[in-house]
Amino acid sequence: MSSYKDILKSSGIIGIVQIAQMFFGLLRNKIIAILLGTNGIGLWGLFQTYIEMFSTFSLLGMDQSGVRLISKKANDKVSQAKCILTFRNFIFLISLLFLFISILFSKFISNSLFGTDSYHKGIIIASLVIVCNSFSRGQTSILNALRDLKGLSLSQIIGSITGTLLSIIIILISGKNAIPWAFFIGGVSLSISTHWYVKKLNIQRIIPSFKEVFSDVKELLNIGLAFACAGVVSVIMTYFSRVFLTNEFDISTVGIYMASWTISNLYIGIILNAMGVDFMPRLMTISEDNQKINSLVNEQMELGVLLSSIAVVGILFFSQIILNILYSSEFLSGANIIRWQVLGVGMRVLAFPFGFVIMAKGKSVLYITIQTIFWIGEYLLLLFFANKYGFNGLGVNYFVGYLGYLCMVVISGYFLFSFRTSKLLLRILFISWGIIFISWIITTYLPWNYT
């Protein structure tokens, strides 16, 4: 029982941050939906996909590897200060390189994403967000590594509040043409707030030698590139998915699909992000003990299923109400998409701990392979179900894709640490998924229409 308490306690602060960011993100989406409709949400989603893709490219996974490397040097403050300076400067330089590339190819990006080069100026503005995102995520990694959870949470909340309010104001004034500027303002706000809290730590500025820079950069990349490769594949396939939906249907369909995905994953994203902060440090201390790893993975799955199943059932029954409240009546057709996506979310919760174990075991090639198979497969499934069933086929790909992903990671877990399900996990799965299955049948074949 104490283990469950430790997981919940250590995840609490991050959970609060996630909830605050979710609230202000939903507020922004609601206003955009009212003002600009499905077309506006579609444009927002396409710009967001582009920004996330290039931000992932520019970070090269260093926001995750930086936490590990800086924490590793906690007993040597001088070495740690040198590492932090190297980390910050290297992230900034890489982000500038990708800023130059995205500006250079702005018309090509606009054509491929929107089907016209008329949005190339918006792409240039959105490209500036790449630098802001890299900077703020680097600062967040420093706060996390130095265990300043108070500064980490406050910087994220303040940045989210400020960015959301300012972006809403500019969209109210200028409409859909202000969408790229809204992203930029949000990025600047978060950069300022995270920088302020890092500055309060009074970290010494100590110039490292070339040998020290080379050593730190090498370790940052060795650890980060596996995460980066997987992240790059995911954002590329997400990008292709959005382009396919735009070409096969229209931008409004992209908006409905994005809204459905957001609702399906919001609550689960909070749970997994909060639990992940605690899980990796605990996992690293027992990475050579397969029996303890098995127990820890089972605990994570047990708690994850308990926390997520309530939300899955609630979303199944009240998807139309949630869509109407968070967006508008134009988005109600997304309820059918959500019914399939939440089943995929359930698979995602079960698969979540295995990815961490694979990386803790140093199996980066296996990690990249599984992620690549999943994301390419999920995209191909989207094409298949959309072509076969049209709009009604959207969302099925997400469930089938994550079912396959769960099978892959469980098999990997069996060979890596002799994974076995606990009796408690089996009982929880039987009851929770029994309720989810009955709820799905009711909402699918006896539709709850609140319009």
C-alpha positions as CSV (number, residue, x, y, z in Angstrom):
1,M,0.0,0.0,0.0
2,S,2.9,2.4,0.8
3,S,4.2,2.0,-2.7
4,Y,0.8,3.2,-4.1
5,K,0.9,6.1,-1.8
6,D,4.5,7.0,-2.9
7,I,3.4,6.9,-6.6
8,L,0.4,9.1,-5.9
9,K,2.3,11.6,-3.7
10,S,5.2,12.1,-6.0
11,S,2.8,12.4,-9.0
12,G,0.6,15.0,-7.3
13,I,2.4,18.2,-8.2
14,I,2.9,17.2,-11.8
15,G,-0.8,16.2,-11.9
16,I,-1.9,19.7,-10.7
17,V,0.2,21.3,-13.4
18,Q,-1.3,19.0,-16.0
19,I,-4.8,19.8,-14.8
20,A,-4.1,23.6,-14.9
21,Q,-2.7,23.3,-18.4
22,M,-5.7,21.2,-19.5
23,F,-8.1,23.7,-18.2
24,F,-6.6,26.7,-20.0
25,G,-6.1,24.6,-23.1
26,L,-9.8,23.7,-23.1
27,L,-10.8,27.3,-22.5
28,R,-8.7,28.4,-25.5
29,N,-10.2,25.6,-27.7
30,K,-13.7,26.4,-26.6
31,I,-13.3,30.1,-27.6
32,I,-11.6,29.2,-30.9
33,A,-14.4,26.7,-31.6
34,I,-17.1,29.4,-30.9
35,L,-15.3,32.1,-32.9
36,L,-13.9,30.1,-35.8
37,G,-15.8,26.8,-35.8
38,T,-14.5,23.5,-37.1
39,N,-12.4,25.3,-39.7
40,G,-10.6,27.3,-37.1
41,I,-9.9,24.2,-34.9
42,G,-8.6,22.5,-38.1
43,L,-6.2,25.3,-38.8
44,W,-5.1,25.4,-35.2
45,G,-4.5,21.6,-35.3
46,L,-2.5,21.8,-38.5
47,F,-0.2,24.5,-37.1
48,Q,0.1,22.7,-33.8
49,T,1.1,19.5,-35.6
50,Y,3.8,21.4,-37.6
51,I,5.2,23.1,-34.5
52,E,5.3,19.8,-32.5
53,M,7.0,18.0,-35.3
54,F,9.8,20.6,-35.7
55,S,10.1,21.1,-32.0
56,T,10.7,17.3,-31.7
57,F,13.3,17.5,-34.4
58,S,15.2,20.4,-32.8
59,L,15.2,18.9,-29.3
60,L,16.7,15.5,-30.4
61,G,15.4,14.0,-27.1
62,M,17.7,16.1,-25.1
63,D,15.0,17.5,-22.9
64,Q,14.6,13.9,-21.5
65,S,18.3,13.0,-21.5
66,G,19.2,16.3,-19.9
67,V,17.2,15.5,-16.8
68,R,19.2,12.3,-16.3
69,L,22.6,13.8,-17.0
70,I,22.2,16.9,-14.8
71,S,20.8,14.8,-12.0
72,K,23.7,12.4,-12.3
73,K,26.1,15.3,-11.5
74,A,24.2,16.4,-8.4
75,N,27.2,15.6,-6.1
76,D,29.6,17.9,-8.1
77,K,28.1,21.4,-8.3
78,V,30.9,22.7,-10.5
79,S,30.5,19.9,-13.0
80,Q,26.8,20.2,-12.9
81,A,26.9,24.0,-13.6
82,K,29.2,23.3,-16.6
83,C,26.8,20.6,-17.8
84,I,23.8,23.0,-17.5
85,L,25.5,25.6,-19.6
86,T,26.4,23.1,-22.3
87,F,22.9,21.7,-22.2
88,R,21.2,25.1,-22.6
89,N,23.5,26.4,-25.3
90,F,23.4,23.2,-27.4
91,I,19.6,23.1,-27.4
92,F,19.5,26.8,-28.4
93,L,21.9,26.3,-31.3
94,I,20.1,23.3,-32.6
95,S,16.8,25.1,-32.4
96,L,18.2,28.0,-34.4
97,L,19.4,25.6,-37.1
98,F,15.9,24.2,-37.5
99,L,14.4,27.7,-37.4
100,F,16.5,28.5,-40.5
101,I,15.5,25.3,-42.3
102,S,11.8,25.8,-41.6
103,I,11.9,29.5,-42.8
104,L,13.8,28.4,-45.9
105,F,11.2,25.8,-46.8
106,S,8.2,27.7,-45.5
107,K,6.4,27.7,-48.9
108,F,6.9,24.0,-49.4
109,I,5.7,23.3,-45.8
110,S,2.6,25.5,-46.4
111,N,1.8,23.6,-49.7
112,S,2.2,20.2,-48.1
113,L,0.2,21.0,-45.0
114,F,-2.5,23.3,-46.3
115,G,-2.5,22.6,-50.0
116,T,-1.5,26.2,-50.8
117,D,1.5,28.4,-50.2
118,S,-0.7,31.3,-48.9
119,Y,0.1,30.2,-45.3
120,H,3.9,30.5,-45.7
121,K,4.0,33.7,-43.6
122,G,2.1,31.9,-40.8
123,I,4.7,29.1,-41.1
124,I,7.5,31.6,-40.6
125,I,5.8,33.0,-37.5
126,A,5.1,29.5,-36.2
127,S,8.7,28.6,-36.8
128,L,9.8,31.1,-34.1
129,V,7.8,29.0,-31.7
130,I,10.3,26.2,-32.2
131,V,13.0,28.3,-30.6
132,C,10.7,29.3,-27.7
133,N,9.6,25.7,-27.2
134,S,13.2,24.4,-27.2
135,F,14.2,27.0,-24.7
136,S,11.3,26.5,-22.3
137,R,11.6,22.8,-22.4
138,G,15.3,23.0,-21.7
139,Q,14.5,25.2,-18.7
140,T,11.9,22.7,-17.5
141,S,14.4,19.9,-17.7
142,I,16.8,21.9,-15.5
143,L,14.1,22.5,-12.9
144,N,13.1,18.9,-13.0
145,A,16.7,17.7,-12.7
146,L,17.4,20.0,-9.8
147,R,14.2,18.8,-8.1
148,D,12.7,22.2,-7.9
149,L,9.2,20.9,-8.3
150,K,7.7,24.1,-6.9
151,G,9.4,26.2,-9.6
152,L,8.6,23.7,-12.2
153,S,4.9,23.7,-11.4
154,L,4.5,27.5,-11.0
155,S,6.4,28.3,-14.2
156,Q,4.2,26.0,-16.2
157,I,1.0,27.3,-14.6
158,I,2.0,31.0,-15.0
159,G,3.1,30.4,-18.6
160,S,-0.1,28.6,-19.5
161,I,-2.3,31.2,-17.9
162,T,-0.5,34.2,-19.5
163,G,-0.1,32.5,-22.9
164,T,-3.8,31.4,-23.1
165,L,-5.2,34.8,-22.1
166,L,-3.0,36.7,-24.5
167,S,-3.7,34.2,-27.4
168,I,-7.5,34.5,-26.8
169,I,-7.3,38.3,-26.9
170,I,-5.3,38.3,-30.2
171,I,-7.7,35.8,-31.8
172,L,-10.7,37.9,-30.6
173,I,-9.1,40.9,-32.3
174,S,-7.8,39.3,-35.6
175,G,-9.6,36.0,-36.1
176,K,-8.1,33.0,-37.7
177,N,-5.2,35.0,-39.2
178,A,-3.9,35.4,-35.7
179,I,-3.5,31.7,-35.0
180,P,0.3,31.6,-35.7
181,W,0.8,34.7,-33.5
182,A,-1.2,33.0,-30.7
183,F,1.2,30.1,-30.8
184,F,4.1,32.5,-30.7
185,I,2.7,34.5,-27.7
186,G,2.2,31.2,-25.9
187,G,5.7,30.1,-26.5
188,V,7.2,33.4,-25.4
189,S,5.1,33.4,-22.2
190,L,6.3,29.9,-21.2
191,S,9.9,30.8,-22.1
192,I,9.8,33.9,-19.8
193,S,8.2,32.0,-16.9
194,T,10.5,29.0,-17.0
195,H,13.6,31.3,-17.4
196,W,12.5,33.3,-14.3
197,Y,12.4,30.3,-12.1
198,V,15.7,28.8,-13.3
199,K,17.3,32.2,-12.7
200,K,16.0,32.1,-9.1
201,L,18.2,29.0,-8.5
202,N,21.3,31.2,-9.0
203,I,23.2,28.5,-11.0
204,Q,26.8,29.4,-11.4
205,R,28.0,30.2,-15.0
206,I,31.1,28.2,-15.3
207,I,32.7,27.8,-18.8
208,P,33.5,24.1,-19.5
209,S,36.5,22.9,-21.5
210,F,36.1,21.6,-25.0
211,K,36.7,18.1,-23.7
212,E,33.9,18.5,-21.1
213,V,31.5,19.9,-23.8
214,F,32.2,17.0,-26.1
215,S,31.7,14.5,-23.3
216,D,28.4,16.0,-22.2
217,V,27.0,16.5,-25.7
218,K,27.9,12.9,-26.6
219,E,26.1,11.6,-23.5
220,L,23.1,13.8,-24.1
221,L,22.8,12.5,-27.7
222,N,23.4,8.9,-26.9
223,I,20.5,8.9,-24.5
224,G,18.3,11.3,-26.2
225,L,18.4,10.1,-29.8
226,A,16.4,7.0,-29.1
227,F,13.6,9.1,-27.6
228,A,14.1,11.6,-30.5
229,C,13.9,9.0,-33.2
230,A,10.7,7.6,-31.7
231,G,9.3,11.1,-31.3
232,V,10.2,12.1,-34.8
233,V,8.4,9.1,-36.3
234,S,5.3,9.9,-34.2
235,V,5.1,13.5,-35.3
236,I,5.9,12.7,-38.9
237,M,3.1,10.1,-39.0
238,T,0.8,12.5,-37.2
239,Y,1.7,15.1,-39.8
240,F,0.9,12.7,-42.6
241,S,-2.4,11.7,-40.9
242,R,-3.5,15.4,-40.7
243,V,-2.6,15.9,-44.4
244,F,-4.5,12.8,-45.4
245,L,-7.6,13.9,-43.5
246,T,-7.4,17.3,-45.1
247,N,-7.1,15.9,-48.6
248,E,-9.5,13.0,-48.1
249,F,-12.2,15.0,-46.3
250,D,-11.6,18.7,-45.4
251,I,-10.1,20.9,-42.7
252,S,-13.3,20.7,-40.7
253,T,-12.9,17.0,-40.4
254,V,-9.3,17.6,-39.1
255,G,-10.8,19.8,-36.5
256,I,-13.4,17.2,-35.4
257,Y,-10.8,14.5,-35.3
258,M,-8.4,16.7,-33.3
259,A,-11.2,17.6,-30.8
260,S,-12.1,13.9,-30.4
261,W,-8.5,12.9,-29.9
262,T,-8.1,15.7,-27.3
263,I,-11.1,14.6,-25.3
264,S,-10.1,10.9,-25.5
265,N,-6.5,11.5,-24.2
266,L,-6.7,14.5,-21.9
267,Y,-7.4,12.7,-18.6
268,I,-5.2,9.8,-19.5
269,G,-2.4,12.1,-20.5
270,I,-2.5,13.7,-17.1
271,I,-2.3,10.4,-15.4
272,L,0.6,9.0,-17.5
273,N,2.6,12.2,-17.5
274,A,2.3,12.5,-13.7
275,M,3.1,8.8,-13.1
276,G,6.0,8.9,-15.6
277,V,7.9,11.6,-13.6
278,D,8.0,9.2,-10.6
279,F,8.4,5.9,-12.5
280,M,11.7,6.3,-14.3
281,P,13.8,7.4,-11.2
282,R,12.4,4.4,-9.3
283,L,12.9,2.1,-12.2
284,M,16.6,3.1,-12.6
285,T,17.4,2.1,-9.0
286,I,16.2,-1.5,-9.7
287,S,17.1,-1.9,-13.4
288,E,19.1,-5.1,-12.7
289,D,16.5,-6.8,-10.6
290,N,13.9,-8.4,-12.9
291,Q,11.6,-9.5,-10.0
292,K,11.4,-6.0,-8.6
293,I,10.8,-4.6,-12.1
294,N,8.0,-7.0,-12.6
295,S,6.4,-5.9,-9.3
296,L,6.8,-2.2,-10.1
297,V,5.3,-2.6,-13.6
298,N,2.3,-4.5,-12.2
299,E,1.8,-1.7,-9.6
300,Q,1.9,0.9,-12.3
301,M,-0.6,-1.0,-14.5
302,E,-2.9,-1.7,-11.5
303,L,-3.1,2.0,-10.5
304,G,-3.3,3.2,-14.1
305,V,-6.2,0.9,-14.9
306,L,-8.1,1.9,-11.8
307,L,-7.6,5.6,-12.4
308,S,-8.3,5.5,-16.2
309,S,-11.3,3.1,-16.4
310,I,-13.6,5.6,-14.6
311,A,-12.7,8.2,-17.2
312,V,-13.1,5.8,-20.1
313,V,-16.6,4.8,-19.1
314,G,-17.6,8.5,-18.4
315,I,-16.3,9.6,-21.8
316,L,-18.2,6.7,-23.5
317,F,-21.5,7.8,-22.0
318,F,-21.1,11.6,-22.1
319,S,-18.9,12.2,-25.2
320,Q,-21.6,14.3,-26.9
321,I,-22.1,16.5,-23.9
322,I,-18.4,16.9,-23.5
323,L,-17.9,17.9,-27.1
324,N,-20.8,20.4,-26.9
325,I,-19.4,22.0,-23.7
326,L,-15.7,22.0,-24.6
327,Y,-16.2,22.9,-28.3
328,S,-19.7,23.4,-29.9
329,S,-22.6,21.5,-31.6
330,E,-20.6,21.4,-34.8
331,F,-18.3,18.8,-33.3
332,L,-21.0,16.3,-32.2
333,S,-20.2,13.9,-35.0
334,G,-16.9,13.2,-33.3
335,A,-18.7,11.1,-30.7
336,N,-18.4,8.0,-32.9
337,I,-14.6,8.6,-33.2
338,I,-14.3,9.0,-29.5
339,R,-16.0,5.6,-28.8
340,W,-13.1,3.8,-30.6
341,Q,-10.3,6.1,-29.4
342,V,-11.1,5.6,-25.7
343,L,-10.7,1.9,-26.2
344,G,-7.2,2.6,-27.6
345,V,-6.5,4.8,-24.6
346,G,-7.2,1.8,-22.4
347,M,-4.6,-0.2,-24.3
348,R,-2.2,2.8,-24.0
349,V,-2.4,2.8,-20.2
350,L,-1.6,-0.9,-20.0
351,A,1.4,-0.5,-22.4
352,F,2.8,2.6,-20.7
353,P,5.3,1.1,-18.2
354,F,6.9,-1.2,-20.7
355,G,8.5,1.6,-22.8
356,F,10.3,2.9,-19.7
357,V,11.6,-0.6,-18.9
358,I,12.9,-1.1,-22.4
359,M,14.9,2.2,-22.2
360,A,16.1,1.4,-18.7
361,K,17.4,-1.9,-20.0
362,G,19.4,0.0,-22.6
363,K,17.4,-1.5,-25.5
364,S,17.2,1.6,-27.6
365,V,17.0,-0.2,-30.9
366,L,14.1,-2.3,-29.7
367,Y,12.4,0.9,-28.4
368,I,12.8,2.7,-31.7
369,T,11.7,-0.4,-33.7
370,I,8.5,-0.9,-31.6
371,Q,7.6,2.8,-31.8
372,T,8.2,2.9,-35.6
373,I,6.1,-0.1,-36.2
374,F,3.3,1.3,-34.1
375,W,3.2,4.8,-35.7
376,I,3.5,3.6,-39.3
377,G,1.0,0.9,-38.6
378,E,-1.5,3.3,-37.0
379,Y,-1.2,5.6,-40.0
380,L,-1.8,2.8,-42.5
381,L,-4.8,1.7,-40.4
382,L,-6.2,5.2,-40.7
383,L,-5.9,5.0,-44.5
384,F,-7.5,1.6,-44.5
385,F,-10.5,2.3,-42.3
386,A,-11.1,5.8,-43.7
387,N,-11.1,4.4,-47.3
388,K,-13.3,1.5,-46.4
389,Y,-15.8,3.1,-44.0
390,G,-15.3,6.8,-44.7
391,F,-15.9,9.2,-41.7
392,N,-17.3,6.4,-39.6
393,G,-14.0,4.5,-39.8
394,L,-12.0,7.3,-38.1
395,G,-10.9,6.3,-34.6
396,V,-10.9,2.5,-35.3
397,N,-7.2,2.8,-36.3
398,Y,-6.3,4.2,-32.9
399,F,-7.8,1.2,-31.0
400,V,-6.4,-1.5,-33.4
401,G,-3.0,0.3,-33.4
402,Y,-2.7,0.4,-29.6
403,L,-3.9,-3.2,-29.3
404,G,-1.0,-4.2,-31.5
405,Y,1.4,-2.0,-29.6
406,L,0.3,-3.6,-26.3
407,C,1.0,-7.1,-27.7
408,M,4.5,-6.0,-28.9
409,V,5.6,-4.5,-25.5
410,V,4.2,-7.3,-23.4
411,I,6.1,-9.9,-25.5
412,S,9.2,-7.7,-25.1
413,G,8.6,-7.5,-21.4
414,Y,8.4,-11.3,-21.2
415,F,11.9,-11.7,-22.8
416,L,13.5,-8.7,-21.0
417,F,12.4,-9.2,-17.4
418,S,10.2,-12.3,-17.4
419,F,7.0,-10.3,-17.1
420,R,4.1,-11.9,-15.4
421,T,0.7,-10.4,-14.5
422,S,-0.1,-10.3,-10.8
423,K,-3.4,-11.8,-9.6
424,L,-4.6,-8.4,-8.4
425,L,-4.0,-6.9,-11.9
426,L,-6.0,-9.8,-13.5
427,R,-8.9,-9.1,-11.2
428,I,-8.8,-5.4,-11.8
429,L,-8.6,-6.0,-15.6
430,F,-11.5,-8.5,-15.5
431,I,-13.8,-6.1,-13.6
432,S,-12.7,-2.8,-15.3
433,W,-12.8,-4.0,-18.8
434,G,-16.0,-5.9,-18.3
435,I,-17.6,-2.6,-17.3
436,I,-15.9,-0.8,-20.2
437,F,-17.1,-3.4,-22.7
438,I,-20.7,-3.3,-21.5
439,S,-20.6,0.6,-21.7
440,W,-19.2,0.5,-25.2
441,I,-22.0,-1.9,-26.4
442,I,-24.7,0.3,-24.9
443,T,-23.3,3.6,-26.3
444,T,-22.6,2.0,-29.7
445,Y,-25.8,0.1,-30.3
446,L,-28.1,2.3,-28.2
447,P,-26.7,5.7,-29.0
448,W,-27.1,8.4,-26.3
449,N,-28.1,11.5,-28.3
450,Y,-28.1,14.7,-26.3
451,T,-28.5,17.1,-29.1
